[in-house]
Amino acid sequence: MSNDNNNKEKEYSFIQEQIASKKKFRFKRMFYSVTWTIILACIFGVVAGIAFCISEPAISKILGKYQDKKTVEFPSANPDDSSNPNGQPEPTGGAKDNTNPNGDPQTIDNTDDKPDTVVIERTVPADIQDLNNIYMEIRNVASDVNKSILHVTSISSGVDVLLDNEYEAYKVSSGLVIANNEADLLILVSYDRVQDAKSIQVALSDSLDAKARLQDYDSDLNLAVIAVSLKDIPETVLNNIKTADLGESYSLIIGSPVLALGSPNGYVDSMALGIITSKGNSVYITDNKIELFNTDIHDNENSDGVIVNLRGEVIGIITQKIKDESNENVNTVIGISKLKEVIESLVNNRERSYFGIKAVDMTEAALTQAGISNGICITEVETNSPALEAGLQNGDIILSVNDTQIISVSTFNSVIAACKPKAVVNVVLRRNGKNTSKEMELEVVLGKKDGK
């Protein structure tokens, strides 16, 4: 009996050892398989990463239209800004306080740094060559700016009324290159020159034209931005095109010499030299106020282009639309400083809010008579506008918008421009009746300004 039990124990022991051996073998095989899978996956990931890095520039170039566009900004200096936070002027001579490397104040006397006075003992009369050299310098400024000005041709269809035949109409004008957002070359043009065009062509060089598309526009200012894809511009051609330098128009001085470039006399590539004859003029347009200045440069109904200073900075855009009867034949220019915010919106294809009024700034006498300290007076409420739908009327005085006191039309425009279309703004106004005056509060749902 004991022998039988011993034999069974041995048999069971043998069977258990065999089963344990198979499990161990299977575990090792699975471990090796998983390890090799992980190693191969790592190798594949490294190879794929290297291949993507090598091929990514070529793929991006092929699919350039899908790449992210760079946001373009046009900073403008406010005339009230001061580079000195304390509002004190920086010393221009004499002793100046500084600090040494240890942080201790020390005084540096600059009086001895002034150059010795040069005494001219005889005068040298200027001759005709000196005058020619001056004009040569002016031509050099114009030549550099002209790298930013391109010919723009718009083609539109029409029908001959007498013969009932279809025809194509061509308009040739000048465009100002204002930005390169790494996807398109963006060009500022007069809106009426490309409005309703079925095709827009831009001459990039003497032998190369490229198709452009209308990106956005502002009909009140008669300005539009057209875009030419960088894929259609060879690098050698692009290198010869320069983005315009936008200057400032806040601190213009009457009598300063300026250049008109583009199509100032109605012909593309024309040029004129003149001076600023007046400044500080303004015109009230929808939801905004635009600053204007004038020059003595000849003007006609086909004139367009830009005004630049002798540093080659664009300080204004020639306009034919924003004029009145008193300056119909005067070269009228929109100051660039107030335009920068609008141009930035057009370049970045940004939606703009629309309120729908024309208003004027109020004089101190008018404010006193109305018994208020601030406000702008509405002169026109546009039809089908958010302002009309909300119940605003001609003669209403807007006191505040969203708790911001409105002291001028420019302030009003800044508040509205900071809001997005469909936003609800709270407007506090004063309404004067025949024998009554009351303060009202209305809500206006902003619309979207025209554009693409």
C-alpha positions as CSV (number, residue, x, y, z in Angstrom):
1,M,0.0,0.0,0.0
2,S,2.7,2.4,0.9
3,N,4.5,1.6,-2.4
4,D,1.4,2.6,-4.3
5,N,1.1,5.9,-2.5
6,N,4.8,6.7,-3.1
7,N,4.3,5.9,-6.8
8,K,1.3,8.2,-7.0
9,E,3.1,11.0,-5.3
10,K,6.0,10.7,-7.7
11,E,3.6,10.7,-10.7
12,Y,1.8,13.8,-9.4
13,S,5.1,15.5,-8.7
14,F,6.2,14.7,-12.3
15,I,3.0,16.2,-13.8
16,Q,3.3,19.4,-11.7
17,E,6.9,19.9,-12.7
18,Q,6.0,19.6,-16.4
19,I,3.1,22.1,-16.1
20,A,5.4,24.6,-14.3
21,S,8.0,24.3,-17.0
22,K,5.6,25.1,-19.8
23,K,4.2,28.3,-18.1
24,K,7.7,29.6,-17.5
25,F,8.7,29.0,-21.1
26,R,5.5,30.8,-22.3
27,F,6.2,33.8,-20.0
28,K,9.7,34.2,-21.3
29,R,8.5,34.1,-24.9
30,M,5.9,36.7,-24.2
31,F,8.4,38.9,-22.4
32,Y,10.8,38.8,-25.4
33,S,7.9,39.6,-27.8
34,V,6.8,42.6,-25.8
35,T,10.3,43.9,-25.4
36,W,11.1,43.7,-29.1
37,T,7.7,45.4,-29.9
38,I,8.7,48.3,-27.6
39,I,12.2,48.6,-29.1
40,L,10.8,48.5,-32.7
41,A,8.1,51.1,-31.8
42,C,10.8,53.4,-30.4
43,I,12.9,53.0,-33.5
44,F,9.9,53.7,-35.7
45,G,9.0,56.8,-33.7
46,V,12.6,58.2,-34.0
47,V,12.7,57.6,-37.8
48,A,9.2,59.1,-38.3
49,G,10.2,62.2,-36.3
50,I,13.4,62.7,-38.3
51,A,11.5,62.2,-41.6
52,F,8.8,64.7,-40.6
53,C,11.4,67.3,-39.6
54,I,13.1,66.9,-43.0
55,S,9.9,67.0,-45.1
56,E,8.0,69.6,-43.0
57,P,9.3,72.8,-44.8
58,A,8.5,71.3,-48.2
59,I,5.0,70.2,-47.1
60,S,4.4,73.7,-45.6
61,K,5.4,75.4,-48.8
62,I,3.1,73.1,-50.9
63,L,0.2,73.7,-48.5
64,G,1.1,77.3,-47.8
65,K,-2.5,78.4,-47.9
66,Y,-3.3,76.5,-44.8
67,Q,-0.5,78.0,-42.7
68,D,-1.2,80.4,-39.9
69,K,-1.1,84.0,-40.8
70,K,1.0,86.4,-38.8
71,T,-1.1,89.1,-37.0
72,V,0.0,92.5,-38.3
73,E,0.1,95.5,-36.0
74,F,0.5,99.2,-36.7
75,P,1.4,101.0,-33.4
76,S,0.7,104.7,-33.3
77,A,2.1,107.2,-30.8
78,N,-0.6,109.2,-28.9
79,P,0.3,112.9,-28.9
80,D,-0.4,112.9,-25.1
81,D,2.1,110.1,-24.5
82,S,5.4,111.0,-22.8
83,S,8.6,109.0,-22.8
84,N,9.3,110.4,-19.3
85,P,6.9,108.8,-16.8
86,N,7.2,111.8,-14.5
87,G,6.3,114.2,-17.3
88,Q,9.5,116.1,-16.8
89,P,11.8,116.9,-19.8
90,E,15.1,115.2,-20.0
91,P,18.1,117.5,-19.4
92,T,19.8,118.4,-22.7
93,G,23.0,119.9,-21.4
94,G,25.1,120.8,-18.3
95,A,25.2,118.5,-15.3
96,K,23.3,115.1,-15.5
97,D,22.6,112.7,-12.7
98,N,23.6,109.1,-13.3
99,T,24.5,106.1,-11.2
100,N,27.7,104.2,-11.0
101,P,28.0,100.4,-11.1
102,N,27.6,100.3,-7.3
103,G,24.2,102.0,-7.5
104,D,25.5,105.2,-5.9
105,P,24.4,108.5,-7.6
106,Q,27.2,110.4,-9.3
107,T,27.2,113.6,-11.3
108,I,28.6,113.8,-14.8
109,D,29.4,117.2,-16.3
110,N,28.7,117.4,-20.0
111,T,29.6,121.0,-20.5
112,D,33.1,120.1,-21.7
113,D,31.8,117.6,-24.3
114,K,30.4,120.4,-26.5
115,P,32.4,120.8,-29.8
116,D,34.3,124.0,-30.3
117,T,32.5,126.7,-32.2
118,V,33.4,126.9,-35.9
119,V,33.7,130.4,-37.3
120,I,33.0,130.8,-41.0
121,E,35.3,133.5,-42.4
122,R,33.8,133.6,-45.9
123,T,30.6,132.6,-47.6
124,V,30.4,130.2,-50.5
125,P,27.6,131.0,-53.0
126,A,25.4,128.1,-54.0
127,D,25.2,127.3,-57.6
128,I,22.9,125.3,-59.9
129,Q,24.7,122.1,-59.0
130,D,23.7,122.5,-55.4
131,L,20.1,122.8,-56.4
132,N,20.4,119.7,-58.6
133,N,21.9,117.8,-55.6
134,I,18.9,118.7,-53.5
135,Y,16.5,117.4,-56.1
136,M,18.7,114.3,-56.5
137,E,18.2,113.6,-52.7
138,I,14.4,114.1,-53.1
139,R,14.4,111.6,-56.1
140,N,16.3,109.1,-53.9
141,V,13.6,109.3,-51.2
142,A,10.9,108.9,-53.9
143,S,12.7,105.9,-55.4
144,D,12.9,104.1,-52.1
145,V,9.2,104.7,-51.4
146,N,8.2,103.5,-54.8
147,K,9.4,100.1,-53.9
148,S,6.3,99.9,-51.8
149,I,3.9,101.1,-54.6
150,L,2.5,98.7,-57.1
151,H,0.3,99.1,-60.2
152,V,-3.2,97.7,-59.6
153,T,-5.6,96.9,-62.5
154,S,-9.2,96.0,-61.9
155,I,-11.4,94.5,-64.6
156,S,-15.1,94.7,-64.5
157,S,-17.9,93.9,-67.0
158,G,-20.4,96.3,-68.5
159,V,-23.0,96.6,-71.1
160,D,-23.1,99.2,-73.9
161,V,-26.5,100.9,-73.6
162,L,-26.8,101.8,-77.3
163,L,-25.5,98.6,-78.8
164,D,-26.4,96.2,-76.0
165,N,-22.9,94.7,-76.2
166,E,-20.9,93.5,-73.3
167,Y,-17.5,95.0,-72.7
168,E,-14.7,94.9,-70.1
169,A,-13.7,98.1,-68.3
170,Y,-10.2,98.5,-66.9
171,K,-9.2,100.8,-64.0
172,V,-5.5,101.3,-63.3
173,S,-4.4,102.8,-60.0
174,S,-1.6,102.5,-57.4
175,G,-1.5,100.4,-54.3
176,L,0.6,100.7,-51.2
177,V,2.2,97.5,-49.8
178,I,1.5,97.7,-46.1
179,A,2.2,94.2,-44.7
180,N,3.4,90.7,-45.3
181,N,1.7,88.2,-43.0
182,E,3.8,85.3,-44.2
183,A,0.9,84.0,-46.3
184,D,-0.1,87.0,-48.4
185,L,1.3,90.3,-49.5
186,L,-1.3,92.9,-48.4
187,I,-1.9,96.1,-50.4
188,L,-3.9,99.2,-49.5
189,V,-6.0,100.6,-52.4
190,S,-8.9,103.0,-53.0
191,Y,-12.1,100.9,-52.7
192,D,-13.8,102.5,-55.6
193,R,-11.0,101.4,-57.9
194,V,-11.6,97.7,-57.1
195,Q,-15.3,97.7,-56.2
196,D,-17.4,95.2,-58.2
197,A,-14.3,94.0,-60.1
198,K,-14.5,90.5,-61.4
199,S,-10.7,90.3,-61.5
200,I,-7.8,92.2,-59.9
201,Q,-4.2,92.1,-61.2
202,V,-1.1,93.5,-59.5
203,A,2.0,94.2,-61.5
204,L,4.8,92.9,-59.3
205,S,7.5,93.8,-61.8
206,D,7.8,94.9,-65.4
207,S,7.3,91.3,-66.6
208,L,5.2,89.6,-63.8
209,D,1.5,90.1,-62.9
210,A,-0.3,88.2,-60.1
211,K,-3.9,87.8,-59.3
212,A,-5.2,89.5,-56.2
213,R,-8.4,89.1,-54.2
214,L,-10.4,91.7,-52.2
215,Q,-9.8,90.9,-48.5
216,D,-11.7,93.6,-46.7
217,Y,-12.8,97.2,-47.2
218,D,-14.2,100.3,-45.5
219,S,-16.7,102.2,-47.7
220,D,-16.8,105.2,-45.5
221,L,-13.1,105.8,-45.9
222,N,-13.0,104.4,-49.4
223,L,-10.2,102.1,-48.5
224,A,-9.7,98.4,-49.2
225,V,-7.0,95.8,-48.7
226,I,-6.3,93.3,-51.5
227,A,-4.1,90.2,-51.0
228,V,-1.6,88.5,-53.3
229,S,-0.6,85.0,-52.2
230,L,3.1,84.6,-51.6
231,K,3.0,81.4,-53.5
232,D,2.5,83.4,-56.7
233,I,5.5,85.7,-56.0
234,P,9.1,84.4,-56.8
235,E,11.6,85.1,-54.0
236,T,13.7,87.3,-56.4
237,V,10.7,89.5,-57.1
238,L,9.6,89.6,-53.4
239,N,13.1,90.8,-52.4
240,N,12.6,93.9,-54.5
241,I,9.3,94.8,-52.9
242,K,9.3,96.8,-49.7
243,T,6.7,97.2,-47.0
244,A,5.9,100.9,-46.5
245,D,7.0,102.8,-43.5
246,L,3.9,104.3,-41.8
247,G,4.8,107.5,-39.9
248,E,2.7,109.8,-37.7
249,S,0.4,112.7,-38.7
250,Y,-0.3,114.1,-35.2
251,S,2.6,116.6,-35.2
252,L,2.5,118.0,-38.7
253,I,4.0,121.4,-39.2
254,I,2.4,123.8,-41.8
255,G,5.0,124.7,-44.4
256,S,6.8,121.3,-44.2
257,P,7.9,119.9,-47.6
258,V,6.2,116.6,-48.6
259,L,6.1,114.3,-51.6
260,A,3.0,112.9,-53.3
261,L,3.5,109.5,-54.9
262,G,1.4,106.9,-56.6
263,S,-1.1,108.7,-58.8
264,P,-1.2,112.2,-57.5
265,N,-2.1,113.8,-60.8
266,G,-4.2,110.9,-62.0
267,Y,-1.4,109.0,-63.8
268,V,0.3,106.0,-62.3
269,D,3.9,106.5,-61.2
270,S,3.5,110.3,-61.1
271,M,5.2,112.4,-58.5
272,A,4.7,115.9,-57.0
273,L,6.5,118.1,-54.6
274,G,4.8,120.5,-52.3
275,I,4.2,121.7,-48.7
276,I,1.6,121.2,-46.0
277,T,-0.8,124.2,-46.3
278,S,-3.3,123.5,-43.5
279,K,-3.9,120.9,-40.8
280,G,-6.4,120.2,-37.9
281,N,-9.3,119.9,-40.3
282,S,-11.7,117.0,-39.5
283,V,-14.8,115.3,-40.9
284,Y,-17.4,113.3,-39.0
285,I,-18.2,109.9,-40.6
286,T,-20.3,107.0,-39.3
287,D,-19.3,106.3,-35.7
288,N,-16.0,108.1,-36.1
289,K,-14.1,111.3,-36.7
290,I,-11.2,111.5,-39.2
291,E,-8.4,114.0,-39.2
292,L,-7.5,115.7,-42.5
293,F,-4.7,118.0,-43.8
294,N,-4.1,119.8,-47.1
295,T,-1.2,120.4,-49.4
296,D,-0.6,122.8,-52.3
297,I,-0.1,119.8,-54.7
298,H,-2.3,119.8,-57.8
299,D,-5.4,117.7,-57.5
300,N,-8.1,116.3,-59.8
301,E,-10.9,113.7,-59.6
302,N,-8.6,110.9,-60.6
303,S,-5.9,111.7,-58.1
304,D,-5.0,109.0,-55.5
305,G,-1.8,107.8,-53.8
306,V,0.1,108.8,-50.6
307,I,1.8,111.7,-49.0
308,V,5.2,111.1,-47.5
309,N,7.7,113.2,-45.6
310,L,11.3,113.6,-46.6
311,R,12.3,110.7,-44.4
312,G,10.2,108.5,-46.7
313,E,7.4,107.8,-44.1
314,V,3.8,107.7,-45.2
315,I,1.9,110.4,-43.3
316,G,-1.4,110.4,-45.2
317,I,-3.6,108.9,-47.9
318,I,-5.0,111.1,-50.7
319,T,-8.8,111.1,-50.7
320,Q,-11.4,112.1,-53.2
321,K,-14.4,110.9,-51.2
322,I,-14.0,112.8,-47.9
323,K,-14.3,116.3,-49.2
324,D,-16.8,119.2,-49.1
325,E,-17.6,122.0,-51.5
326,S,-15.1,124.3,-49.9
327,N,-12.1,122.1,-50.7
328,E,-13.3,120.3,-53.8
329,N,-10.2,121.3,-55.8
330,V,-7.7,121.1,-52.9
331,N,-5.4,118.2,-52.4
332,T,-7.0,116.6,-49.3
333,V,-5.3,113.9,-47.2
334,I,-6.4,111.6,-44.4
335,G,-3.8,111.6,-41.6
336,I,-2.2,108.2,-41.2
337,S,-2.3,108.2,-37.4
338,K,-6.0,107.9,-37.1
339,L,-6.1,105.4,-40.0
340,K,-3.7,102.8,-38.4
341,E,-6.4,101.2,-36.3
342,V,-8.7,100.8,-39.3
343,I,-5.9,99.5,-41.6
344,E,-4.9,97.0,-38.9
345,S,-8.5,95.6,-38.8
346,L,-8.6,95.4,-42.6
347,V,-5.2,93.7,-42.8
348,N,-6.1,91.1,-40.2
349,N,-9.6,90.6,-41.6
350,R,-11.0,91.5,-38.2
351,E,-14.8,92.0,-37.7
352,R,-15.7,95.6,-36.8
353,S,-18.6,96.8,-34.8
354,Y,-21.3,99.1,-36.2
355,F,-23.4,101.5,-34.2
356,G,-24.9,103.7,-36.9
357,I,-24.8,107.4,-36.1
358,K,-23.0,110.5,-37.1
359,A,-22.2,112.8,-34.3
360,V,-20.2,116.0,-33.5
361,D,-18.1,117.1,-30.6
362,M,-19.7,119.7,-28.4
363,T,-18.2,123.1,-27.5
364,E,-17.9,124.3,-24.0
365,A,-20.6,126.8,-24.6
366,A,-22.9,124.1,-25.9
367,L,-22.2,121.8,-22.9
368,T,-22.9,124.7,-20.5
369,Q,-26.2,125.5,-22.3
370,A,-27.3,121.9,-22.1
371,G,-26.3,121.7,-18.4
372,I,-23.8,118.8,-18.8
373,S,-20.1,118.4,-18.5
374,N,-19.5,116.0,-21.4
375,G,-21.2,114.4,-24.4
376,I,-21.5,114.3,-28.2
377,C,-24.5,115.4,-30.2
378,I,-26.1,113.1,-32.8
379,T,-26.6,114.8,-36.1
380,E,-27.8,111.7,-38.1
381,V,-29.1,108.2,-37.2
382,E,-28.7,105.9,-40.2
383,T,-31.5,103.9,-41.5
384,N,-31.6,100.2,-40.7
385,S,-28.9,100.8,-38.1
386,P,-28.6,99.3,-34.5
387,A,-29.0,102.9,-33.2
388,L,-32.3,103.4,-35.0
389,E,-33.6,100.1,-33.8
390,A,-32.7,101.0,-30.2
391,G,-34.6,104.3,-30.4
392,L,-31.9,106.9,-30.7
393,Q,-32.9,110.2,-32.5
394,N,-31.3,113.2,-34.1
395,G,-30.4,115.7,-31.4
396,D,-29.8,113.2,-28.7
397,I,-26.7,113.8,-26.6
398,I,-24.7,110.6,-25.7
399,L,-23.3,111.0,-22.2
400,S,-21.7,107.6,-21.6
401,V,-21.4,104.1,-23.2
402,N,-20.9,101.1,-20.9
403,D,-20.1,103.5,-18.0
404,T,-17.4,105.2,-20.0
405,Q,-17.9,109.0,-20.2
406,I,-18.0,110.2,-23.8
407,I,-16.1,113.4,-24.1
408,S,-15.6,113.3,-27.9
409,V,-16.5,111.3,-31.0
410,S,-13.0,109.8,-30.9
411,T,-13.7,108.5,-27.4
412,F,-17.0,107.1,-28.6
413,N,-15.3,105.3,-31.5
414,S,-12.7,103.8,-29.2
415,V,-15.4,102.3,-27.0
416,I,-17.5,100.9,-29.9
417,A,-14.4,99.6,-31.7
418,A,-13.4,97.6,-28.5
419,C,-16.7,95.7,-28.6
420,K,-17.5,92.8,-31.0
421,P,-20.5,92.7,-33.3
422,K,-23.7,91.5,-31.5
423,A,-22.5,92.9,-28.2
424,V,-25.0,94.8,-26.2
425,V,-23.9,98.2,-25.0
426,N,-25.6,100.4,-22.5
427,V,-26.0,104.0,-23.6
428,V,-26.9,106.9,-21.3
429,L,-28.2,110.0,-23.2
430,R,-29.9,113.3,-22.8
431,R,-33.0,114.1,-24.9
432,N,-34.1,117.6,-25.1
433,G,-37.8,118.3,-26.0
434,K,-39.5,121.6,-26.7
435,N,-39.8,122.6,-23.1
436,T,-38.4,119.5,-21.4
437,S,-35.1,117.6,-21.0
438,K,-34.7,114.1,-19.7
439,E,-32.0,111.5,-19.2
440,M,-32.6,108.1,-20.8
441,E,-30.9,104.8,-20.8
442,L,-31.0,102.5,-23.9
443,E,-29.5,99.2,-24.9
444,V,-28.0,98.9,-28.4
445,V,-27.1,95.6,-30.0
446,L,-24.1,96.4,-32.2
447,G,-24.1,95.3,-35.8
448,K,-21.2,94.3,-38.1
449,K,-19.6,96.9,-40.3
450,D,-19.4,96.4,-44.0
451,G,-16.5,94.3,-45.3
452,K,-15.6,90.8,-46.4
